[in-house]
Amino acid sequence: MSIIIKKSRMSILSIILVLIQISSIGYLIISDEFISSDPIIITVQVIGTLLLIWSMVVMRFRVNVFPEVLTGSKLVTEGPYFMIRHPMYLSLIILAVSFLMINFNIVRFIVFIIFIINLWVKIMYEEKQLEKEFQDYGHYKKRTKALIPFVI
């Protein structure tokens, strides 16, 4: 498995978005337990993990934590990408919700909200990059939702 980090130069915004993303999800993981014995939380975690793995397999593990498009990338529209444009982000949100469910408190909730806002800004930035790179992205964007099928 190879994880490709970047194609060339990253913007300052891109670096900031990734740092906030990693910091906020990291805080949710290390500020309390992140594995639960509660069957509902386990189910949520399994769903998030399976979606993440499925998304990565469809991408052939050619993933990038930064929103810039990797050199030689192709627009992927199958698997989970058939219904939503950002299934990896959705999987991270699902996992973050499960971490929040383990021990809900106001600080963890604020960090979760920061995480969600940050991901939304990252999605908007990434989609501008994808529209520049792929001429079919506009059509793909019209027929799919960003995160939740038929909703958003």
RABELCOR-V800666 format. One record per pair of residues at least 12 apart in sequence whose C-alpha atoms are under 6 Angstrom apart, sorted by sequence separation. I is the first residue (numbers start at 0). J is the second residue. If there is no record, write none. Layout:
# RABELCOR-V800666
I/J
I/J
This chain:
# RABELCOR-V800666
51/87
51/90
50/90
47/90
47/93
47/94
44/94
40/97
89/146
2/61
4/63
66/125
2/62
3/63
83/143
85/145
82/143
83/144
84/145
85/146
83/145
6/69
83/146
6/70
33/98
83/148
82/148
23/110
23/114
20/114
